Amino acid sequence: MAAQSNLDDNKKIVRAFIDAAFNRHEADKAAEYMTTDIKWHGGTLGTVEGRDNFAGLIGAIVAALPDLSNVEQDIIAERDIVSVRAVVEGTHKGDLLGIPASGKRVKWDAVDVYRIADGKIAEEWAADDLLAFVYGVGAYTPPWLAEAK
């Protein structure tokens, strides 16, 4: 039973982090769930290292999408890894990814994988559907939709 309890504890840590960061918009509180040397892997967006830098990234995201919400669809834990599939939604009211505020409501899917060490998040691999975001804010039109116009 100890193994299952540990998996459940890891899920609680990740859920509390997501709630603080992306639902309550408390980057400082979210930082409490991170190791000091956390690494956030954002694919083409690069890697952010360190708790203060990652908390700053969260703050920038929330500043650009002040009504941001992250709704869990699935959560799976194995060993020291927790994976979350979620739907993220918010209104684009500030610059993000070099895209000026559009005022548009955007919604995208995200799959994030977290590694837990000593009761804290030590690493995250973020796989957000950024194409859905840039399309939603009007910064990109897929070629097949552009041809239909």
DAJO-V516884 format. One record per residue. PSI is psi in radians with two decimals (none if undefined). Layout:
# DAJO-V516884
psi = (PSI/PSI)
This chain:
# DAJO-V516884
psi = (-0.45/-0.66/-0.79/-0.69/-0.73/-0.73/-0.75/-0.71/-0.74/-0.71/-0.71/-0.70/-0.83/-0.75/-0.74/-0.69/-0.87/-0.75/-0.83/-0.80/-0.88/-0.06/-0.69/-0.22/0.78/1.44/-0.65/-0.73/-0.71/-0.62/-0.46/-0.35/0.06/2.60/2.79/-0.50/0.50/2.59/2.22/2.10/1.98/0.45/-2.14/-0.28/-0.13/-2.88/2.40/2.24/2.38/2.48/-0.81/-0.70/-0.73/-0.71/-0.64/-0.68/-0.77/-0.79/-0.69/-0.69/-0.82/-0.59/-0.64/-0.47/1.28/-0.27/0.42/2.45/2.60/1.95/2.02/2.34/-0.72/2.60/2.30/2.35/2.45/2.31/-2.10/0.30/2.39/2.22/2.38/2.26/2.25/2.87/2.20/2.44/2.53/2.99/2.21/1.62/0.05/2.88/2.36/2.32/0.52/0.17/2.10/2.70/2.31/-0.31/0.03/2.56/2.25/2.67/2.36/2.87/2.59/2.51/2.04/2.40/2.23/2.49/2.24/2.38/2.14/0.75/0.22/2.79/2.10/-0.43/2.60/2.40/2.02/2.24/1.17/2.61/1.39/-0.45/-0.68/-0.66/-0.93/-0.55/-0.77/-0.58/-0.02/0.26/-0.07/2.42/2.14/2.51/-0.66/-0.43/-0.59/-0.65/-0.46/-0.26/none)
